Amino acid sequence: MPEHFHINTPLLESVGMSKRMGTTVYLKMENSQPSGSFKIRGIGHLCQQLARRSKGVVCSSGGNAGMAAAYVARKMGLPATIVVPSSSPPLVVQRLRDQGATVQISGKVWDDANAEALRLAETEGLTFVPPFDHPLLWEGHASMVAEVSASLGAGVKPGAVLLSVGGGGLLCGVLQGLKDVSWMDVPVIAMETVGADCFNAAIKAGKLVTLDDITSEAKCLGAKTVCQRAFEHSRSGEVTIVSELVTDQEALHAVQTFLDEERVLVEMACGAALAAVYSGIIPRLQEEGRLPALRGPLLVIVCGGSSINVEQLDVLKGKLQS
Ligand code: PLV
């Protein structure tokens, strides 16, 4: 078995984003992972630790954790069952099947699918692969920051990290990565869409909050409750985390601009982070005194995602731009 399943992704300078920001912007291209997103880092690590002697894995997912679990299971020679909600587009169901997984559609949003996956793990004796809430996932995701540090070279430190938050696994992993390379003084900008904003809601309420529903089209950000650890990080004062929201329209506009300028198609979950640059959120946060002036390049985690193709992009345009 290989040492790990993820690849060392490119760190690219974005001319278009750098021009907008007036400072160098680097893109960590997690979209180029074999499963289409960063999720493979944590899930590969977790499966290597927990599933070596398993009879199979079961993963609840909006799509991308499932893609990673299906890919890793196939490489490990294990059967994979992926439980997705009905809100996941058919194209992702097909892509999961193409990875060799058995797909079960259960409930309306990810939380429903998760309940079914937990039940299956219990009754069928399968290894449960969570999409965002597990220390092994965070440990795996942390490797992306170590790679960035190696790519930037000694003495260069990002001025801020920009990423998306769904259930908070990426955030926890990046924070662990920042700690590993002694970059805890680098602020993190944590983006969600309105209607998939469980992290922002928890910060505002001062406690974990369960959203009534997921109304955003960024379905892969659609956990109703953020993981406890992400919330604890936001309260610890150890690191500056700026939580901000964009509309679905802004996230979609960002997906389209990124496609035009960088020639890469990502899903809405990723567009939420990109919109912080394309919709001028970052200078606004600085004007409001919520984000300090950047003392180094902006690092954007391009988390990627498989729930998108030209047809799905048209569907989203029809829903959001009419
Ligand atoms: N998606 C999870 C959870 O969905 C999943 O099952 O795939 N960017 C992309 C492309 C993602 O797929 C996700 C998570 C995120 C960002 C956010 O990562 P998180 O959940 O670790 O904060 C409900």
Residues whose N, C-alpha, C, O or C-beta is under 5 A from the ligand:
A	BS01	PLV	S37 S60 S61 G62 G63 N64 A65 G66 W110 P131 F132 S164 V165 G166 G167 G168 G169 L170 L171 K219 C220 L221 G222 A223 A269 C270 C303 G304 G305
